[in-house]
Amino acid sequence: MTETIETRRKRLYMRSIRRGIKEMDVILTAFAGERLSEMDEAGLDAYEALIAEQDLDLYPWINGQEAPPAEHQAMVNEIRSQFNEVVERNGSA
């Protein structure tokens, strides 16, 4: 049985909200809630590959402490951009 795109989005959302590190839960939940519904298969592939990484690797990439691997750079930039939008909208981090 093939997974529908909606089922895949729901699965990726659930993986985003239960990460293990609270900071990544907050960042990825906000991102997934706003962006997964817009993503096509290629975007979902990129996001799924990124969240397959360990939080201890992801967090420094997302917060800019370390450069992400080239294959994740575009998705990390998208997550950073969305997070900055949320911070600006809410007036805090």
C-alpha positions in Angstrom: 0.0 0.0 0.0 1.3 3.4 -1.0 1.3 6.3 1.4 -0.8 9.3 0.3 0.8 12.7 0.4 -1.6 13.7 3.2 -0.7 10.7 5.3 3.0 11.5 4.7 2.5 15.1 5.8 0.8 13.9 9.0 3.6 11.4 9.7 6.3 14.1 9.2 4.3 16.5 11.4 4.3 13.9 14.2 8.0 13.3 13.8 8.5 17.1 14.0 6.7 17.5 17.3 8.3 14.6 19.2 12.1 15.2 18.7 13.7 14.8 22.1 15.2 18.2 22.5 12.6 20.8 23.4 14.1 23.6 21.3 13.9 21.4 18.2 10.3 20.4 19.1 9.4 24.1 19.1 11.2 25.1 15.9 10.2 22.1 13.9 6.6 22.1 15.1 6.2 25.7 14.0 7.8 25.0 10.7 5.8 21.8 10.0 2.6 23.4 11.0 3.0 26.3 8.6 4.9 24.7 5.7 4.2 21.0 5.2 0.8 21.6 3.6 2.5 23.6 0.9 5.3 21.1 0.1 5.4 18.9 -2.9 7.0 15.4 -3.0 10.5 16.9 -3.5 10.1 19.3 -0.6 8.8 16.5 1.6 11.8 14.3 0.6 14.2 17.1 1.6 12.4 17.7 4.9 12.2 14.0 5.7 16.0 13.6 5.0 16.7 16.5 7.3 14.6 15.3 10.2 16.2 11.9 9.9 19.3 13.6 11.4 20.0 13.6 15.1 18.8 16.7 17.1 22.4 17.2 18.4 23.4 17.8 14.7 20.2 19.7 13.7 20.2 22.3 16.4 23.6 23.8 15.7 22.7 23.9 11.9 19.4 25.6 12.5 20.7 28.2 15.0 23.7 29.0 12.8 26.4 27.7 15.1 27.6 25.2 12.5 27.1 24.9 8.7 24.9 22.1 7.6 25.9 19.6 5.0 25.3 20.9 1.5 22.4 18.5 0.9 20.5 20.1 3.8 21.5 23.7 3.3 18.3 24.8 1.4 15.9 23.2 3.9 17.9 24.6 6.9 17.7 28.1 5.3 13.9 27.7 4.8 13.5 26.6 8.5 15.6 29.5 9.7 13.6 32.0 7.6 10.3 30.7 8.8 11.5 30.8 12.5 12.7 34.4 12.1 9.3 35.3 10.6 7.6 33.8 13.7 9.9 35.6 16.1 9.3 38.9 14.3 5.5 38.3 14.3 5.5 37.4 18.0 8.1 39.9 19.1 10.2 37.3 21.0 12.3 34.1 20.6 
